[in-house]
Amino acid sequence: MTTEVAVLGAGMHPWGKWGRGFVEYGVAAARAALADAGVEWRDVGSIVGADTVRGGYPGYVAGATFARALGWQGARVASVYAACASGAQAIGAARTQILAGMADVVLVVGADAAPKGFFRPAGGDRPDDPDWLRFRVLGATNPAYFGLYARRRMAVHGDTLEDFAQVKVKNAAAGALNANARYRKAVTAEEVAASAVVADPLRLLDICATSDGAAALVLSSMEFARRHGAADPVRIRAVSTVAPTYPTTVLDLPDIATDSAAVVAPADGTFRSSIARAAYEEAGIGPEDISLAEVYDLSTALELQWYEDLGLCGEGEGAKLLRDGVTAPGGRVPVNTSGGLASFGEAVPAQAIAQVCEVTWQLRGTAGARQIEGARVGVTANQGLFGHGSSVVAVR
């Protein structure tokens, strides 16, 4: 039995600050994905929506919200929320439905209209909510966490401010070539260094913004793809949505303390490394097989961490990989050929889907000026609050 599903279509609404509702963005991305697939909306058997975190009813029932906006036609609907991993979990749910024979064609949509500035907790008192606690008790905003992680890399691995700046330079150059990106301007290391300090040591240009935007995929069974005339489609081979293993010894949002390892020996590797490892094991590949990667660069320092967590290099070697040009276009494993969150900003339920869109275009050979020659295997990686792992392996 195959565990692969075909990616028939990929579509996006450009990211930015457009001042409109997330449903409009999601419908535009969905229609673009359907057109790319050559599939009519009435032929979709299921729609899976990645939920927003905005207040109000529609955002929390994204599947039905998008189905209604596209026009009721009787399809199954499902809605998924897993913070920044929502899109990957929506892809996983769609893949499961296809492999279970519940639907031949599934539309996956994620869209957001994010607030201005950095994210803040929802209103109300929730003392049993670790995310609420880290904001209210510690004052640990997202940039504060990114700064702490950057300081840890500097202290433990010797990373420098110049290393962090070069991540932004690399990703901005890629984003300048991407019509869907919000920021389409190359930057220099000097410009990164001159931008305002937000959470020492990180500058404004080290940290991603919040954005409006949307992404969508049309997935199908391999049999439907063949009947549809797609003899050699991009295929999703693995979706990892693992949770952490107790005890965890690395501080990760939204936790405010690490679990004790005094009695229980820690697991081999960190939570983030386990995300990619599970995807590799399911796909039957290793990091040596990867042609390109799309990773969750909430900050420049966190991108370097993902190099190690994906197994592209050893612990503490992420900055060296960057300096050697391995993760740049033309390198052995280009990372964030889309421009990453550095160029897009966060549109939370859409970003993991957008990563798969970029991998799809790269594997098809249709990424234009961003194209990586000979791309055959792509991996995505991000992480959602509350222990939501997220990694997708796609092949051609």
Salt bridges, closest charged atoms under 4 A:
GLU4 OE1 - ARG235 NE 2.64
GLU4 OE2 - ARG237 NE 2.67
GLU24 OE2 - ARG20 NE 2.71
ASP36 OD2 - ARG364 NH1 2.83
GLU40 OE1 - ARG42 NH1 3.86
ASP104 OD2 - ARG227 NH2 3.60
ASP112 OD2 - ARG54 NH2 2.97
ASP129 OD2 - ARG126 NE 2.94
ASP131 OD1 - ARG134 NE 2.77
ASP159 OD2 - ARG153 NE 2.52
ASP163 OD2 - ARG323 NH2 2.71
GLU191 OE2 - LYS185 NZ 3.66
ASP200 OD2 - ARG151 NH2 2.68
GLU223 OE2 - ARG227 NH1 3.34
ASP232 OD1 - ARG235 NH1 3.93
ASP232 OD2 - ARG396 NE 3.52
ASP252 OD1 - ARG272 NH1 3.05
GLU282 OE2 - ARG95 NH2 2.61
GLU303 OE2 - LYS170 NZ 2.88
GLU308 OE2 - ARG153 NH2 2.57
ASP309 OD2 - ARG272 NE 3.14
ASP324 OD2 - LYS320 NZ 2.73
GLU358 OE1 - ARG370 NH2 2.72
